[in-house]
Amino acid sequence: MIEIVKPTLEHLPSYKAALERGWSPDNVRLEEATREQLVVIEEDPVAFLAGLDDPEAKGPPISLPDGTTVPRLPGFRRWIWDGEAAGSIGFRWQHGTAELPPHVLGHIGYAVVPWKRRRGYATEALRLMLAEARAVGLPFVEITAKPHNPASHKVILANGGKLVGHFFEDAAYGGAESLRFRIEL
Ligand SMILES: CC(C)(COP(=O)(O)OP(=O)(O)OC[C@H]1O[C@@H](n2cnc3c(N)ncnc32)[C@H](O)[C@@H]1OP(=O)(O)O)[C@@H](O)C(=O)NCCC(=O)NCCS
């Protein structure tokens, strides 16, 4: 099966190879994020890894797809690992509240490399990440998914998620319709 690992130099070559195969760990910025990460990994791998683990939000502001920047939330990323890089799962939150600013699309986001999909990896990775969300004291997490993403809906529902509503993504993302799920912790 899989584990979710804190990214280290030991995991990096396999992760980099997945990026080089064209996979993107970022479901919003897609290839742009892949290219950006390959550059940073080349320039300063240690800084790249450090930036993935930021529970105090020390990193730079976040760029949204329309180019606006917003303050970074506390967060960290784990890599989905089956002996090699199989995907990425991120968690971000605000201290002291389960609320998120309107431009933040959910507490948890994930992506599995295309060549390792449909093996239950995302379902298990989310299950493992929920323990981390519980550990920071959140009573629930929200996860958003596009209406036409049945695989993601199944991952959320298999982890006890309930659909709580439809909404329109912030204008900075283009305003598309999306679904909001909630998982009580
Ligand atoms: C969504 C995603 C993470 C699922 O990863 P995965 O490891 O393949 O998911 P799982 O193997 O845990 O599958 C979960 C369920 O979805 C089903 N599923 C997987 N791919 C599917 C597809 N393309 N169409 C319909 N159902 C699908 C699986 O069969 C499984 O259902 P089951 O439990 O009834 O068998 C992966 O498809 C992905 O990375 N997509 C691109 C990024 C993305 O959309 N991320 C989520 C944003 S909200």
The ligand as an SDF file (V2000), in Angstrom:
LIG
                    3D

 48 50  0  0  0  0  0  0  0  0999 V2000
   -8.7900   12.1480   -8.1560 C   0  0  0  0  0  0  0  0  0  0  0  0
   -7.5340   11.2790   -8.0060 C   0  0  0  0  0  0  0  0  0  0  0  0
   -6.6500   11.8930   -6.9380 C   0  0  0  0  0  0  0  0  0  0  0  0
   -7.9610    9.8770   -7.5730 C   0  0  0  0  0  0  0  0  0  0  0  0
   -6.7930    9.1330   -7.3090 O   0  0  0  0  0  0  0  0  0  0  0  0
   -6.7950    7.5330   -7.2610 P   0  0  0  0  0  0  0  0  0  0  0  0
   -5.6230    7.1190   -6.4340 O   0  0  0  0  0  0  0  0  0  0  0  0
   -6.9430    7.0010   -8.6190 O   0  0  0  0  0  0  0  0  0  0  0  0
   -8.1360    7.2640   -6.4300 O   0  0  0  0  0  0  0  0  0  0  0  0
   -8.5800    5.8720   -5.8100 P   0  0  0  0  0  0  0  0  0  0  0  0
   -7.8480    4.7550   -6.4710 O   0  0  0  0  0  0  0  0  0  0  0  0
   -8.4920    6.0120   -4.3280 O   0  0  0  0  0  0  0  0  0  0  0  0
  -10.0550    5.7880   -6.3580 O   0  0  0  0  0  0  0  0  0  0  0  0
  -11.1760    6.2850   -5.6900 C   0  0  0  0  0  0  0  0  0  0  0  0
  -12.4290    5.8370   -6.4150 C   0  0  0  0  0  0  0  0  0  0  0  0
  -12.5890    6.5690   -7.6230 O   0  0  0  0  0  0  0  0  0  0  0  0
  -12.7260    5.6690   -8.7070 C   0  0  0  0  0  0  0  0  0  0  0  0
  -12.1020    6.2680   -9.8550 N   0  0  0  0  0  0  0  0  0  0  0  0
  -10.7890    6.4910  -10.0530 C   0  0  0  0  0  0  0  0  0  0  0  0
  -10.6050    7.0850  -11.2390 N   0  0  0  0  0  0  0  0  0  0  0  0
  -11.8290    7.2660  -11.7740 C   0  0  0  0  0  0  0  0  0  0  0  0
  -12.2990    7.8490  -12.9790 C   0  0  0  0  0  0  0  0  0  0  0  0
  -11.4570    8.3820  -13.8700 N   0  0  0  0  0  0  0  0  0  0  0  0
  -13.6410    7.8510  -13.2140 N   0  0  0  0  0  0  0  0  0  0  0  0
  -14.5090    7.3450  -12.3020 C   0  0  0  0  0  0  0  0  0  0  0  0
  -14.1160    6.7920  -11.1320 N   0  0  0  0  0  0  0  0  0  0  0  0
  -12.8050    6.7430  -10.8830 C   0  0  0  0  0  0  0  0  0  0  0  0
  -12.0100    4.4190   -8.2610 C   0  0  0  0  0  0  0  0  0  0  0  0
  -12.4620    3.2860   -8.9830 O   0  0  0  0  0  0  0  0  0  0  0  0
  -12.4090    4.3610   -6.8180 C   0  0  0  0  0  0  0  0  0  0  0  0
  -13.7450    3.9080   -6.7090 O   0  0  0  0  0  0  0  0  0  0  0  0
  -14.0980    2.5750   -5.9230 P   0  0  0  0  0  0  0  0  0  0  0  0
  -13.6370    2.8060   -4.5160 O   0  0  0  0  0  0  0  0  0  0  0  0
  -15.5770    2.4930   -6.0810 O   0  0  0  0  0  0  0  0  0  0  0  0
  -13.3040    1.5230   -6.6310 O   0  0  0  0  0  0  0  0  0  0  0  0
   -6.7450   11.1500   -9.3470 C   0  0  0  0  0  0  0  0  0  0  0  0
   -7.6410   10.7640  -10.3500 O   0  0  0  0  0  0  0  0  0  0  0  0
   -6.0610   12.4410   -9.7470 C   0  0  0  0  0  0  0  0  0  0  0  0
   -4.9240   12.7070   -9.3350 O   0  0  0  0  0  0  0  0  0  0  0  0
   -6.7450   13.2650  -10.5660 N   0  0  0  0  0  0  0  0  0  0  0  0
   -6.1810   14.5510  -10.9820 C   0  0  0  0  0  0  0  0  0  0  0  0
   -6.1180   15.5170   -9.8230 C   0  0  0  0  0  0  0  0  0  0  0  0
   -7.4550   15.7100   -9.1150 C   0  0  0  0  0  0  0  0  0  0  0  0
   -8.5060   15.7330   -9.7270 O   0  0  0  0  0  0  0  0  0  0  0  0
   -7.3800   15.8590   -7.7690 N   0  0  0  0  0  0  0  0  0  0  0  0
   -8.5450   16.0940   -6.9410 C   0  0  0  0  0  0  0  0  0  0  0  0
   -8.9550   17.5220   -7.0170 C   0  0  0  0  0  0  0  0  0  0  0  0
  -10.4250   17.7780   -6.0050 S   0  0  0  0  0  0  0  0  0  0  0  0
  1  2  1  0
  2  3  1  0
  2  4  1  0
  2 36  1  0
  4  5  1  0
  5  6  1  0
  6  7  2  0
  6  8  1  0
  6  9  1  0
  9 10  1  0
 10 11  2  0
 10 12  1  0
 10 13  1  0
 13 14  1  0
 14 15  1  0
 15 16  1  0
 15 30  1  0
 16 17  1  0
 17 18  1  0
 17 28  1  0
 18 19  1  0
 18 27  1  0
 19 20  2  0
 20 21  1  0
 21 22  1  0
 21 27  2  0
 22 23  1  0
 22 24  2  0
 24 25  1  0
 25 26  2  0
 26 27  1  0
 28 29  1  0
 28 30  1  0
 30 31  1  0
 31 32  1  0
 32 33  2  0
 32 34  1  0
 32 35  1  0
 36 37  1  0
 36 38  1  0
 38 39  2  0
 38 40  1  0
 40 41  1  0
 41 42  1  0
 42 43  1  0
 43 44  2  0
 43 45  1  0
 45 46  1  0
 46 47  1  0
 47 48  1  0
M  END
$$$$
